[in-house]
């Protein structure tokens, strides 16, 4: 399965960055509720394991909130490869806004 890896630097405290990210999946779900199902979100301190299905394809990944950087690593289905750049940029933009 193709990988998606994004790193976003931030100047917040690790706790503040984590708090800002805690509501992100719920907001994404609200915005794209007709396209997402089986949403899973599990926080363990500053690490998030997530998963959901979209258009019948499972997406799974993890987010780690470090002292100066947030990293997102996930798996994309092969069918989404042609959209990888667009997905990556959309996620990056959303994270940058949240962490600004």
Secondary structure as UniProt FT lines:
FT   STRAND          2..9
FT   HELIX           14..22
FT   HELIX           24..31
FT   TURN            32..35
FT   STRAND          36..44
FT   TURN            45..46
FT   STRAND          47..54
FT   TURN            55..56
FT   STRAND          57..65
FT   STRAND          69..76
FT   HELIX           78..83
FT   HELIX           84..99
//
